[in-house]
Amino acid sequence: MYRMALDQIPEQNADLKFKVRENIAATHILLVQYAEAAQAYESIMQERPNYRSGLNLLLCYHTLGQRDKTRKAFTDLLKIPFLSSDDDYQAS
């Protein structure tokens, strides 16, 4: 259903499209589809690195037993610039 929504969103709404992609990745985790979730989060992290997606990617790799990728995801997570606004870290 999220993929259908993603196809319907015009390119001008990049933020909404990005949020739907994050929701697709999170849905894969809820469905215990960690490989698919990792693939979705990899794409997200290449486009727009952020703490939430980076941590979820790290957890997917850890769950899949991919130690080298887990380590790389952790170091990539440390490279994300720290934002001073607490609004960016609210649970959703």
C-alpha positions, 0 to 999 in steps of 0.5 A: 500500500505504501508503494502505491502511495509513493507512486502517486506522490508528485516529484515536487513533494520530495519531503513527503516522498522521503517520509513514505520511503522511511515508512516502507522501511519501518514496515519491513522491520515490523514484518520481520523482513530485515533484508528488505528493510536494510535495503530500503534504509541503505537507499535512504542513507545514501540520499539523506543520512539521518540518525533514525534511519542510520540506527535502524539500518545498523539494527537490521544488519545486526539482526541479520548477523552481518558484522562488517556491515553493522560496523560500517553502519555504526561508523557512518552513523557517527559521521552524521552532523549533530543537529542542535534542535531537539525537535529532530529527535522526537519519537514518531 
